[in-house]
Amino acid sequence: MEQERLNIYTQEVLKFRKALNLTSISKASVFNERFIQPSVALADWMPDEGRLLDIGSGMGVPGIPLLIAKPQLYGVLVERRKKRAEFLRHLGRKLNLNMDVYDADINDLSHLGIDVCVARAVTNIEGLLLMCSRHVNAGAMAVFPVPREQAVVDVEGWHIEAVHDVDAVESQQIQCYRWEGVST
């Protein structure tokens, strides 16, 4: 069932890739290797349930594959480009995912009550952690795929919990941070 839903997701992205400028990749196998596998790899270091925030969701990575891999998570996908946000809503309906999509800048939204934050290629880790800070619950996590040479960062309220190498993606590691600051 999970693989079938990931295949449908891939087909939808490839179907709309040119119209919405989602990706230059046109082969499912390459899309799977570049986007699906690294996204699903994050699941190993995330809770099974709670509220997942995907900042700058774009075509839905890593959020959509994670919501498929962990169906007890509730997704909060934030994408400020309206056409892409509408595409994410379409995916949510087609894949029957528990999620909301906001077509807004993350900095303009009020507290979202998030338990785990993810993002891919939005900005640097410091910037991502700052974006997450105003939206997280006590004890929330931030789980980010980063290049192996990426140093751990120090951002007020966030503490590094673990750094993991990813077997599926040779040049990548996962940095896991825990929110120990005051939640709003």
C-alpha positions as a Python dict, from the first residue, in 0.01 Angstrom:
ca = {
    (1, 'M'): (0, 0, 0),
    (2, 'E'): (278, 245, 91),
    (3, 'Q'): (471, 177, -230),
    (4, 'E'): (153, 210, -436),
    (5, 'R'): (84, 553, -285),
    (6, 'L'): (445, 663, -341),
    (7, 'N'): (411, 554, -704),
    (8, 'I'): (91, 757, -744),
    (9, 'Y'): (265, 1057, -587),
    (10, 'T'): (557, 1020, -829),
    (11, 'Q'): (321, 990, -1126),
    (12, 'E'): (136, 1308, -1025),
    (13, 'V'): (457, 1508, -986),
    (14, 'L'): (586, 1390, -1323),
    (15, 'K'): (247, 1460, -1483),
    (16, 'F'): (242, 1823, -1362),
    (17, 'R'): (618, 1887, -1352),
    (18, 'K'): (633, 2115, -1657),
    (19, 'A'): (310, 2305, -1602),
    (20, 'L'): (405, 2395, -1243),
    (21, 'N'): (783, 2397, -1288),
    (22, 'L'): (818, 2129, -1018),
    (23, 'T'): (1127, 1945, -1138),
    (24, 'S'): (1335, 1887, -1448),
    (25, 'I'): (1341, 1513, -1375),
    (26, 'S'): (1123, 1313, -1612),
    (27, 'K'): (1202, 954, -1509),
    (28, 'A'): (1029, 789, -1213),
    (29, 'S'): (1342, 595, -1117),
    (30, 'V'): (1551, 912, -1096),
    (31, 'F'): (1276, 1095, -904),
    (32, 'N'): (1259, 805, -660),
    (33, 'E'): (1635, 804, -608),
    (34, 'R'): (1671, 1181, -573),
    (35, 'F'): (1356, 1270, -377),
    (36, 'I'): (1155, 974, -245),
    (37, 'Q'): (1435, 768, -87),
    (38, 'P'): (1597, 1064, 94),
    (39, 'S'): (1256, 1181, 219),
    (40, 'V'): (1150, 841, 351),
    (41, 'A'): (1495, 803, 512),
    (42, 'L'): (1398, 1084, 753),
    (43, 'A'): (1116, 870, 893),
    (44, 'D'): (1358, 651, 1091),
    (45, 'W'): (1433, 944, 1325),
    (46, 'M'): (1083, 1086, 1362),
    (47, 'P'): (789, 1011, 1591),
    (48, 'D'): (509, 794, 1454),
    (49, 'E'): (240, 1048, 1535),
    (50, 'G'): (196, 1418, 1594),
    (51, 'R'): (196, 1725, 1372),
    (52, 'L'): (456, 1745, 1095),
    (53, 'L'): (554, 2083, 950),
    (54, 'D'): (711, 2086, 604),
    (55, 'I'): (844, 2435, 531),
    (56, 'G'): (863, 2534, 164),
    (57, 'S'): (693, 2215, 50),
    (58, 'G'): (717, 2291, -323),
    (59, 'M'): (629, 1964, -493),
    (60, 'G'): (577, 1795, -157),
    (61, 'V'): (920, 1669, -51),
    (62, 'P'): (991, 1563, 209),
    (63, 'G'): (640, 1608, 353),
    (64, 'I'): (423, 1392, 124),
    (65, 'P'): (650, 1083, 129),
    (66, 'L'): (675, 1113, 509),
    (67, 'L'): (297, 1135, 548),
    (68, 'I'): (268, 822, 334),
    (69, 'A'): (537, 640, 535),
    (70, 'K'): (393, 754, 871),
    (71, 'P'): (14, 772, 826),
    (72, 'Q'): (-47, 866, 1192),
    (73, 'L'): (129, 1199, 1138),
    (74, 'Y'): (-84, 1502, 1055),
    (75, 'G'): (80, 1719, 791),
    (76, 'V'): (106, 2096, 788),
    (77, 'L'): (260, 2190, 453),
    (78, 'V'): (358, 2551, 395),
    (79, 'E'): (420, 2669, 40),
    (80, 'R'): (388, 3037, -46),
    (81, 'R'): (346, 2983, -422),
    (82, 'K'): (-30, 2948, -471),
    (83, 'K'): (-22, 2713, -772),
    (84, 'R'): (211, 2474, -593),
    (85, 'A'): (0, 2496, -278),
    (86, 'E'): (-305, 2401, -484),
    (87, 'F'): (-108, 2108, -629),
    (88, 'L'): (-28, 1995, -271),
    (89, 'R'): (-398, 2010, -185),
    (90, 'H'): (-469, 1798, -494),
    (91, 'L'): (-212, 1542, -373),
    (92, 'G'): (-368, 1538, -28),
    (93, 'R'): (-708, 1458, -175),
    (94, 'K'): (-578, 1203, -426),
    (95, 'L'): (-366, 1020, -167),
    (96, 'N'): (-619, 1063, 117),
    (97, 'L'): (-361, 1225, 345),
    (98, 'N'): (-435, 1395, 676),
    (99, 'M'): (-296, 1742, 609),
    (100, 'D'): (-350, 2112, 574),
    (101, 'V'): (-175, 2331, 318),
    (102, 'Y'): (-102, 2696, 379),
    (103, 'D'): (-21, 2918, 82),
    (104, 'A'): (168, 3171, 293),
    (105, 'D'): (513, 3260, 415),
    (106, 'I'): (592, 3059, 730),
    (107, 'N'): (690, 3381, 907),
    (108, 'D'): (339, 3523, 858),
    (109, 'L'): (159, 3233, 1027),
    (110, 'S'): (68, 3219, 1394),
    (111, 'H'): (166, 2925, 1618),
    (112, 'L'): (92, 2594, 1441),
    (113, 'G'): (143, 2349, 1732),
    (114, 'I'): (409, 2137, 1561),
    (115, 'D'): (580, 1822, 1693),
    (116, 'V'): (833, 1767, 1414),
    (117, 'C'): (973, 2006, 1151),
    (118, 'V'): (1122, 1908, 815),
    (119, 'A'): (1235, 2097, 509),
    (120, 'R'): (1451, 2050, 204),
    (121, 'A'): (1658, 2314, 26),
    (122, 'V'): (1473, 2614, 169),
    (123, 'T'): (1754, 2796, 349),
    (124, 'N'): (2041, 2720, 584),
    (125, 'I'): (1985, 2516, 902),
    (126, 'E'): (2001, 2822, 1129),
    (127, 'G'): (1728, 2990, 927),
    (128, 'L'): (1512, 2677, 930),
    (129, 'L'): (1541, 2635, 1306),
    (130, 'L'): (1446, 3000, 1355),
    (131, 'M'): (1143, 2953, 1128),
    (132, 'C'): (1036, 2646, 1328),
    (133, 'S'): (1084, 2807, 1670),
    (134, 'R'): (758, 3004, 1679),
    (135, 'H'): (551, 2705, 1565),
    (136, 'V'): (669, 2415, 1783),
    (137, 'N'): (530, 2245, 2091),
    (138, 'A'): (750, 2164, 2392),
    (139, 'G'): (997, 1886, 2307),
    (140, 'A'): (944, 1914, 1931),
    (141, 'M'): (1201, 1783, 1686),
    (142, 'A'): (1356, 1924, 1371),
    (143, 'V'): (1488, 1659, 1131),
    (144, 'F'): (1682, 1791, 833),
    (145, 'P'): (1871, 1622, 549),
    (146, 'V'): (2201, 1805, 501),
    (147, 'P'): (2529, 1751, 315),
    (148, 'R'): (2771, 1533, 513),
    (149, 'E'): (3012, 1823, 561),
    (150, 'Q'): (2739, 2043, 719),
    (151, 'A'): (2844, 2145, 1070),
    (152, 'V'): (2598, 2126, 1358),
    (153, 'V'): (2456, 2470, 1435),
    (154, 'D'): (2381, 2650, 1760),
    (155, 'V'): (2042, 2824, 1765),
    (156, 'E'): (1877, 2945, 2085),
    (157, 'G'): (1620, 2697, 2212),
    (158, 'W'): (1742, 2413, 1989),
    (159, 'H'): (1991, 2144, 2089),
    (160, 'I'): (2144, 1881, 1865),
    (161, 'E'): (2013, 1538, 1955),
    (162, 'A'): (2181, 1323, 1691),
    (163, 'V'): (2357, 1315, 1356),
    (164, 'H'): (2298, 1011, 1136),
    (165, 'D'): (2455, 898, 811),
    (166, 'V'): (2208, 791, 544),
    (167, 'D'): (2295, 469, 364),
    (168, 'A'): (2049, 539, 81),
    (169, 'V'): (2207, 877, 8),
    (170, 'E'): (2585, 866, 13),
    (171, 'S'): (2648, 1240, 33),
    (172, 'Q'): (2389, 1313, 300),
    (173, 'Q'): (2341, 1302, 673),
    (174, 'I'): (2042, 1369, 896),
    (175, 'Q'): (2069, 1627, 1174),
    (176, 'C'): (1811, 1594, 1451),
    (177, 'Y'): (1748, 1885, 1685),
    (178, 'R'): (1524, 1900, 1993),
    (179, 'W'): (1334, 2209, 2103),
    (180, 'E'): (1414, 2292, 2464),
    (181, 'G'): (1308, 2654, 2450),
    (182, 'V'): (983, 2811, 2562),
    (183, 'S'): (688, 2729, 2336),
    (184, 'T'): (435, 2998, 2253),
}
